[in-house]
């Protein structure tokens, strides 16, 4: 009886979190479309890109409206991209996963925000080959702010600070240092790779958008999980990229959206990175 009373509120909270994620996903669609074009994400209200008729509130219900309308505009019957319900559904599911993984905590809010940032970056890079500065820099600032209210994400900074000082620094200081260290590792490593490629090949192989993206992602993830993200992103990029080139018969020098693969890897590492890092450290007998 007691267990059923406990499970029911958790399910209800999960439903609320999922619905909230759907609503945020609808807003993320606006960001994905307007930010690359340097348009306001607040005004004007959403409208059909084909006939410019303003979308009514009852036609703007996340996922549901797209299904009811059959993926077409009510006015001109132009097709509506399936990206809209996909982003909304993906955001809702990630928010729900954050709640079940981290509870109703500041930690869950932090990773929900991180998920939203990654969704915007993944889809803008996939569509436009752009990783907007406003998203990366805003995310970096948010990561630093979250570091004051959440536990250290990595532990590397705490180990360094304990070696440097005779006392253990406050948790917020360790968390902030973790964020800064992760940002430096992520952006610094990709910048070195980009610079080396340019000097060897005489042309850019990686844009600075990827560097800025990992500055932000590193501040959320910390140094260890940032390295794991870059590794996982490279593997995903190699496997999926080669498959895409073969299927679409593109040239071998076809520009792949590396930021998309990094974003996908970052979300996976967000949920599964810590157990992997701990397992690897146990193999090396690092404590």
N, C-alpha and C positions, 0 to 999 in steps of 0.2 A: 504494500500500500504506500509506504513512504517512498520507495523507489519510483513508483508510477507518478507520484506527485512531483518528484524531482525531475523526471524525464520530460514531463509535459511542458513546464516552463522553458526548458532548454530547446525543445522542438519549436515552441512559439517564437522564442528569441531568434532561432535560426531562420524561421520564415520571415521575420521582420528584417533581419540582416540581408537575406537574399533579395527581398523586394527593394530594400534600400540600395543594394548593389545594382539592381536593374535600372533604377532611376539615375544613379550616378553614371551607369553605362550609357544612358541616353545623352547625358551631358558630355561624356567623353567623345561620342560621335561628333558633336559640334566642334570639340577641340581638334579632333583629327582632321576635319574638313577645313576649318577656318584658320587655325594657327599657321599652317604652311603658306597660306595666302595673305597673312598679316591682317586678318579681319578680326573684329571684335567677337568675343565668344559670348557676349551678353545681349547685344542687339545687332541687327533686327531679329525678330522671332523667326523660327524655322519655317522654311517654305520649300515647295517643290522646285528643284533645280531646273526642271523642264518648263513648267507653265507659270512658275513664280507665285502660285496661289498659297497663301499662308496655311500651314498645317493646323487644323483644329485640335483642341485638347483631347477630344475623344479619338482622334486618329494618331495621337502621339503617345499612346500607352505602350511602354516597352514590350517588345516581342509580340504581345497580343494583337496590337493594331496591324502589324505587318502580316500576321497570319490571317486575320479577318479580311484584310484588303487583298489578300493573295499576292502580296509583294508588288502592288501597283498603286499609283496615285489615284485618289478618289476622283479627282477632277479630269485629268488628261489621260489616265490609264498608262502613263509611262512607268516602266519597271523601276522598282526601288531596290537598290543594291542589298543583297543578303548580308553585307557587312554590318548593317545597322542592328539587326537582331542578334548577329553573332557577337558583336562587341558588348551589347547589353547582357546577353546570357553569360558570356565569359566573365564579365565583371561581377555579376550576381554570384556565380559559382566560386570565384576566387574570394570574394568577401565572405561567403559562407564557409569556405575552407579555412580562412584566417580565424573565423570565430571558433570553429571546432578544434583547430590546432593550438590556438593561444588563449582561448576563453574571451570573456568580455573584459578586456584589459587594454591598457595603453599600448602594450606590445601588439595586440591584434589590430588596433587602429593604425599603428605605424606600418604594419605590413599590408594592410588594406590600401593605404595611401601609396605605398610602394608599388603594389599591384596595378593601381590605376595609372600611375606614371609609366609603368612598363607597357601597358596596353596602348597608351597614346603613342609612345615611341616606336613600338613594334609596327603598328599599323601605318603611321606616317612614313616610316622608313620603307615599309613594304610598298606603299602607294607612290610616294614622291621621292624616295631616296634622300629624305631629310630627317635629321634628328634636331628639332628646334631648340635653340639656346634657352628660350624662355622656360621650357619644360625642364631641361637639364639643370639650369641654375636655380630655378624655384625648388626643384626636388632636392638639390644639394643643401639649400638653406633649411628646408623642412627636416632633412636628415639630421642636421646639426641640432635643431631644436628638439627633435624627438630624443636625441642622445641624453638630454638632461632629465628625461622622465622615464627612461627604460634602462634595463640592465645592459652591461657591456655586451656587444653583439659577437665579440670575437675572442677576447682574452689575451691577445698578443700585447696590447697596450698595457694591460694590468701587469703582465710579466715584466715588461721593460721598466715601468714605473717603480715596481717593487725592487728591481735591481738598482735603480738610480737613487731611490730614497730609502732612508732607514725605517720609514713607516709606510703603511699602505695608504695611498691617496684616496680621497672620497670617491664613491661609486660614480657620481656624475662626471668627475674629472677623467676617470678611466674610460667611461663610455664616450665622452667627447674625443679623447685621444684615439680611441678605437676607430671612430668615424673618420677622423682626419687621416689616420694611418691607412685605412682602407681606401680613401679617396686618392691619396698619394700613390699607393701601389697600383690601383686600377688605371688611373689616368697616366701615370708615369710609364708603366709597362707598355701600354698601347702607343704612347707617343714615341717611345724608343723603337718599337717595331715599325711604326709608320716612317720614322726618320731613316731607319736603316734601309727599308724598302725603297724609299725615294732616292737615296744615295747609290744604291746598287742598280736600280732599274731606270733611274732618271725620270720617273713619273710617280704620281701619287697612287698608292695601293689601298690606302685607308684614309678616310676623311677625318678631320678634327672633331666631327660630330660624335664619332665612336669614342674618342678620347674624353670628351665632355660627358658623354653618357656614363662612362665608367667612373668618372669623378663623382657623379651623383650616386650611382649604384654602389660604388665602393664605400661611400659614407654611410649607406644603410647596412651593408653586409659585413664590413670589417675586412681585414687583410686576407685572412685564410679563405673565406668564402668568395672573396673577389677573385682570387687566383683560380679557385674551382670554377667560377662562372666563366672566366676567360677560356679555360681549358674546355669546359662543356660546350661553350658557344662555338669554339673552333671545330670541335668534333661534329656538332650539329650542322655547322656551315659546310663542312667537308662532305658529310653524308648526303644531306638534303640538297646541297648545291650541285653536287655531281649528278644526283638523280634528276634534278630539274633540267640541267644542261642536256642530259641524254634524252629525256622525254621531249623537251621543247626544241632540241637540236640547235642549241645556241653555240656561239663561239666559245672557245676555252677561256678567252679573256673577258667574258661577259661579267658585268659588274653585279656582284651579289650583295644583297642588303645585309651586311654583317651585323648591323645594329639589331635587326630582327632576330637573328640567332642569339645574340648576346641577351636580348630581352627575354626570350624564351628560356634560356639557360638560367638567367637570374631568378625567374619565378620558380623554376625547379629547385634551385639551390636554396631559395628562401624556405622551402618546406623540408627538403631532404639533405641539405648541405651539412648541417651540424652533425648528424649521425655519421655521415661519410668522413668528415674531417676527424671526428673522435676515433673512428675505426682506424683511419690511416695513422693517426698519432699513436694509437695503441700498438700498431705493428712496429713503429719506430721506437717504441718505449719512451715516448716523450710525455712528460707530465707538466 
